Amino acid sequence: MQSKVMYLSDLRFNVETWKRELQFHFNEMDTFQEKLEEIASREQDPMVMIKLENFQNRIMIEKDAISKLKHRCRNKLANLNRVDLNENITGRFQNEQHTLKEDMRTYIKLHYDLKEEMMDYFLEVL
């Protein structure tokens, strides 16, 4: 029983950490959007504007992905909070956790790729 409690505690920690990271990235996308709006207000070059609009679209897509992952994290926490300690939980939660973990890993890689592209763009136009 004690090992199940520890296991659930570890899973909760992971999911709560992911939720905080996702919220940080969501806020970061807002900051990047503000910077893009600032550039749009003073920039006239059509090529700069095409890239800018592309980044704005990618930010919307990213924020949607963040919202979906945050929703999955909330659901995962709800499931963890109502678990029956008498059932065999290890296999079920490991499989669910693995899928979310892989999706988070993929999301984080894509996020940092986008962030790097945007930072290069900012260096170009600022």
Secondary structure as a PSIPRED ss2 file (coil, helix, strand):
# PSIPRED VFORMAT (PSIPRED V4.0)

   1 M C   1.000  0.000  0.000
   2 Q H   0.000  1.000  0.000
   3 S H   0.000  1.000  0.000
   4 K H   0.000  1.000  0.000
   5 V H   0.000  1.000  0.000
   6 M H   0.000  1.000  0.000
   7 Y H   0.000  1.000  0.000
   8 L H   0.000  1.000  0.000
   9 S H   0.000  1.000  0.000
  10 D H   0.000  1.000  0.000
  11 L H   0.000  1.000  0.000
  12 R H   0.000  1.000  0.000
  13 F H   0.000  1.000  0.000
  14 N H   0.000  1.000  0.000
  15 V H   0.000  1.000  0.000
  16 E H   0.000  1.000  0.000
  17 T H   0.000  1.000  0.000
  18 W H   0.000  1.000  0.000
  19 K H   0.000  1.000  0.000
  20 R H   0.000  1.000  0.000
  21 E H   0.000  1.000  0.000
  22 L H   0.000  1.000  0.000
  23 Q H   0.000  1.000  0.000
  24 F H   0.000  1.000  0.000
  25 H H   0.000  1.000  0.000
  26 F H   0.000  1.000  0.000
  27 N H   0.000  1.000  0.000
  28 E H   0.000  1.000  0.000
  29 M H   0.000  1.000  0.000
  30 D H   0.000  1.000  0.000
  31 T H   0.000  1.000  0.000
  32 F H   0.000  1.000  0.000
  33 Q H   0.000  1.000  0.000
  34 E H   0.000  1.000  0.000
  35 K H   0.000  1.000  0.000
  36 L H   0.000  1.000  0.000
  37 E H   0.000  1.000  0.000
  38 E H   0.000  1.000  0.000
  39 I H   0.000  1.000  0.000
  40 A H   0.000  1.000  0.000
  41 S H   0.000  1.000  0.000
  42 R H   0.000  1.000  0.000
  43 E C   1.000  0.000  0.000
  44 Q C   1.000  0.000  0.000
  45 D C   1.000  0.000  0.000
  46 P H   0.000  1.000  0.000
  47 M H   0.000  1.000  0.000
  48 V H   0.000  1.000  0.000
  49 M H   0.000  1.000  0.000
  50 I H   0.000  1.000  0.000
  51 K H   0.000  1.000  0.000
  52 L H   0.000  1.000  0.000
  53 E H   0.000  1.000  0.000
  54 N H   0.000  1.000  0.000
  55 F H   0.000  1.000  0.000
  56 Q H   0.000  1.000  0.000
  57 N H   0.000  1.000  0.000
  58 R H   0.000  1.000  0.000
  59 I H   0.000  1.000  0.000
  60 M H   0.000  1.000  0.000
  61 I H   0.000  1.000  0.000
  62 E H   0.000  1.000  0.000
  63 K H   0.000  1.000  0.000
  64 D H   0.000  1.000  0.000
  65 A H   0.000  1.000  0.000
  66 I H   0.000  1.000  0.000
  67 S H   0.000  1.000  0.000
  68 K H   0.000  1.000  0.000
  69 L H   0.000  1.000  0.000
  70 K H   0.000  1.000  0.000
  71 H H   0.000  1.000  0.000
  72 R H   0.000  1.000  0.000
  73 C H   0.000  1.000  0.000
  74 R H   0.000  1.000  0.000
  75 N H   0.000  1.000  0.000
  76 K H   0.000  1.000  0.000
  77 L H   0.000  1.000  0.000
  78 A H   0.000  1.000  0.000
  79 N H   0.000  1.000  0.000
  80 L H   0.000  1.000  0.000
  81 N H   0.000  1.000  0.000
  82 R C   1.000  0.000  0.000
  83 V C   1.000  0.000  0.000
  84 D C   1.000  0.000  0.000
  85 L C   1.000  0.000  0.000
  86 N C   1.000  0.000  0.000
  87 E C   1.000  0.000  0.000
  88 N C   1.000  0.000  0.000
  89 I C   1.000  0.000  0.000
  90 T H   0.000  1.000  0.000
  91 G H   0.000  1.000  0.000
  92 R H   0.000  1.000  0.000
  93 F H   0.000  1.000  0.000
  94 Q H   0.000  1.000  0.000
  95 N H   0.000  1.000  0.000
  96 E H   0.000  1.000  0.000
  97 Q H   0.000  1.000  0.000
  98 H H   0.000  1.000  0.000
  99 T H   0.000  1.000  0.000
 100 L H   0.000  1.000  0.000
 101 K H   0.000  1.000  0.000
 102 E H   0.000  1.000  0.000
 103 D H   0.000  1.000  0.000
 104 M H   0.000  1.000  0.000
 105 R H   0.000  1.000  0.000
 106 T H   0.000  1.000  0.000
 107 Y H   0.000  1.000  0.000
 108 I H   0.000  1.000  0.000
 109 K H   0.000  1.000  0.000
 110 L H   0.000  1.000  0.000
 111 H H   0.000  1.000  0.000
 112 Y H   0.000  1.000  0.000
 113 D H   0.000  1.000  0.000
 114 L H   0.000  1.000  0.000
 115 K H   0.000  1.000  0.000
 116 E H   0.000  1.000  0.000
 117 E H   0.000  1.000  0.000
 118 M H   0.000  1.000  0.000
 119 M H   0.000  1.000  0.000
 120 D H   0.000  1.000  0.000
 121 Y H   0.000  1.000  0.000
 122 F H   0.000  1.000  0.000
 123 L H   0.000  1.000  0.000
 124 E H   0.000  1.000  0.000
 125 V H   0.000  1.000  0.000
 126 L C   1.000  0.000  0.000
